[in-house]
Amino acid sequence: MSVVAGAAAALGLSMGMAVAGTGDAGHSHSSFAAGEPGNPKRPVARTVEVTMRETDDAKMLFVPDRVTVKSGEQVKFIIRNVGEVEHEFMLDTMANNAKHKVQMEKNSDKGHDDPNGRRLSPDNSAEIVWRFTKPGTFEFACLIPGHYESGMKGVIVVE
């Protein structure tokens, strides 16, 4: 990687932007089922704020837990962890998230700076710019062991 490309990637990640990359072992990002990383230099159709939190009765959730977008739409997600524990936002198909969940059970301390996901400690936020190129139903989920089972998942419908 050239010095310029490395600096650009570091700058994008330090600013909380998800940028395309190879990902960690087991996280190949040559293609994405739910679309593709957006171009932060291009206008977004809209911004969707998603908060991650826990409730007093031990549930974990995303608010909102359902988003509808149009095929071809570029969306900026502003993800905020307002909870008291670490959470993550992984955007993919339900099947791919299920596979990723199994990997997380084996190695739960692995952080994410993937184009389609971010892991956040409490009181932190990040942005993901995503272009939805394929119609269908996709999922965003927290795959930290126990969180998905506690209700931390949401649906994105691409029309």
C-alpha positions as CSV (number, residue, x, y, z in Angstrom):
1,M,0.0,0.0,0.0
2,S,1.3,3.4,-0.8
3,V,2.0,6.0,1.9
4,V,-0.8,8.2,0.5
5,A,-3.3,5.3,0.4
6,G,-2.3,4.3,3.9
7,A,-2.7,7.8,5.2
8,A,-6.1,8.2,3.5
9,A,-7.3,4.9,5.0
10,A,-6.1,5.9,8.5
11,L,-7.7,9.3,8.2
12,G,-11.1,7.8,7.1
13,L,-11.0,5.4,10.1
14,S,-10.0,8.0,12.6
15,M,-12.9,10.2,11.5
16,G,-15.3,7.3,12.2
17,M,-16.0,6.7,8.5
18,A,-16.2,3.1,7.3
19,V,-14.0,2.6,4.2
20,A,-13.6,-0.5,2.0
21,G,-10.8,-2.8,3.0
22,T,-9.9,-6.4,3.0
23,G,-11.2,-7.0,6.6
24,D,-10.0,-9.5,9.1
25,A,-9.4,-13.1,8.5
26,G,-12.8,-14.7,7.9
27,H,-14.2,-11.3,6.9
28,S,-13.7,-11.1,3.2
29,H,-14.9,-7.8,1.8
30,S,-14.4,-8.3,-2.0
31,S,-18.2,-8.1,-2.2
32,F,-21.2,-7.4,0.0
33,A,-24.6,-9.0,0.0
34,A,-26.3,-5.8,1.3
35,G,-24.8,-3.4,-1.2
36,E,-21.5,-1.6,-1.1
37,P,-19.6,1.0,0.9
38,G,-20.8,4.4,0.0
39,N,-18.7,7.3,-1.2
40,P,-18.5,9.9,1.6
41,K,-17.7,12.6,-0.9
42,R,-21.1,12.1,-2.6
43,P,-24.4,13.4,-1.2
44,V,-26.4,11.0,0.9
45,A,-30.1,10.5,0.3
46,R,-30.7,10.7,4.0
47,T,-29.1,10.2,7.4
48,V,-30.4,7.5,9.8
49,E,-29.5,7.8,13.5
50,V,-29.3,4.4,15.3
51,T,-28.8,4.2,19.0
52,M,-27.5,1.1,20.8
53,R,-28.5,0.5,24.4
54,E,-29.7,-1.8,27.2
55,T,-32.9,-1.7,29.2
56,D,-33.6,-2.1,32.9
57,D,-35.0,-5.6,32.2
58,A,-31.7,-6.9,30.5
59,K,-32.8,-6.4,26.9
60,M,-30.4,-5.0,24.4
61,L,-31.7,-3.1,21.4
62,F,-31.2,-0.8,18.5
63,V,-33.5,2.2,18.1
64,P,-34.9,2.2,15.4
65,D,-34.9,-1.5,14.8
66,R,-36.4,-1.2,11.3
67,V,-35.3,1.0,8.4
68,T,-36.7,1.1,4.8
69,V,-34.6,2.4,2.0
70,K,-34.8,2.5,-1.8
71,S,-32.5,0.5,-4.0
72,G,-29.7,2.7,-5.2
73,E,-30.0,5.0,-2.2
74,Q,-26.9,6.1,-0.3
75,V,-27.5,6.4,3.4
76,K,-25.3,7.7,6.2
77,F,-25.8,5.8,9.4
78,I,-24.8,7.7,12.6
79,I,-24.5,4.9,15.2
80,R,-24.3,5.9,18.9
81,N,-23.7,3.6,21.8
82,V,-25.7,5.2,24.6
83,G,-25.5,2.0,26.7
84,E,-23.2,0.9,29.5
85,V,-21.4,-1.9,27.6
86,E,-19.7,-2.4,24.3
87,H,-21.9,-3.0,21.3
88,E,-21.5,-3.4,17.5
89,F,-23.5,-2.7,14.4
90,M,-23.0,-5.3,11.6
91,L,-25.0,-4.8,8.4
92,D,-25.3,-8.0,6.3
93,T,-27.8,-10.7,5.3
94,M,-29.3,-12.7,8.2
95,A,-27.4,-15.8,7.0
96,N,-24.0,-14.0,6.9
97,N,-24.6,-12.5,10.3
98,A,-25.5,-16.0,11.6
99,K,-22.1,-17.2,10.4
100,H,-20.3,-14.2,11.8
101,K,-22.1,-14.8,15.1
102,V,-20.5,-18.3,15.3
103,Q,-17.1,-16.7,14.7
104,M,-17.7,-14.1,17.4
105,E,-18.5,-16.9,19.9
106,K,-15.0,-18.3,19.4
107,N,-13.3,-14.9,19.4
108,S,-15.6,-12.3,21.1
109,D,-12.9,-9.7,21.8
110,K,-12.2,-9.0,18.1
111,G,-13.1,-5.5,17.3
112,H,-14.5,-4.3,14.0
113,D,-13.6,-1.5,11.6
114,D,-15.3,-3.1,8.6
115,P,-17.0,-1.2,5.9
116,N,-20.3,-2.7,7.0
117,G,-19.8,-2.7,10.7
118,R,-18.4,-0.9,13.7
119,R,-17.8,-1.9,17.3
120,L,-18.3,0.9,19.9
121,S,-17.5,1.3,23.5
122,P,-20.1,3.2,25.7
123,D,-20.6,6.9,24.9
124,N,-19.0,6.6,21.5
125,S,-20.3,7.0,17.9
126,A,-19.3,6.2,14.4
127,E,-20.6,6.8,10.9
128,I,-21.1,4.3,8.1
129,V,-22.0,5.5,4.6
130,W,-23.7,2.7,2.7
131,R,-25.1,2.4,-0.8
132,F,-28.0,-0.1,-1.1
133,T,-27.6,-1.7,-4.5
134,K,-29.8,-4.7,-4.2
135,P,-33.5,-5.0,-3.1
136,G,-34.3,-7.4,-0.3
137,T,-34.4,-7.7,3.5
138,F,-31.1,-7.4,5.4
139,E,-30.2,-7.3,9.0
140,F,-28.1,-5.1,11.3
141,A,-27.1,-6.9,14.5
142,C,-24.8,-6.9,17.5
143,L,-22.9,-10.2,17.3
144,I,-21.1,-9.9,20.7
145,P,-22.0,-13.1,22.5
146,G,-25.4,-12.8,24.2
147,H,-26.4,-9.5,22.7
148,Y,-28.2,-10.8,19.7
149,E,-30.2,-13.3,21.9
150,S,-31.1,-10.3,24.2
151,G,-32.8,-8.6,21.2
152,M,-30.1,-6.6,19.6
153,K,-31.0,-6.9,15.9
154,G,-32.8,-4.9,13.3
155,V,-34.1,-5.1,9.8
156,I,-33.4,-3.1,6.7
157,V,-35.8,-3.4,3.8
158,V,-34.5,-2.3,0.5
159,E,-37.3,-1.6,-2.0
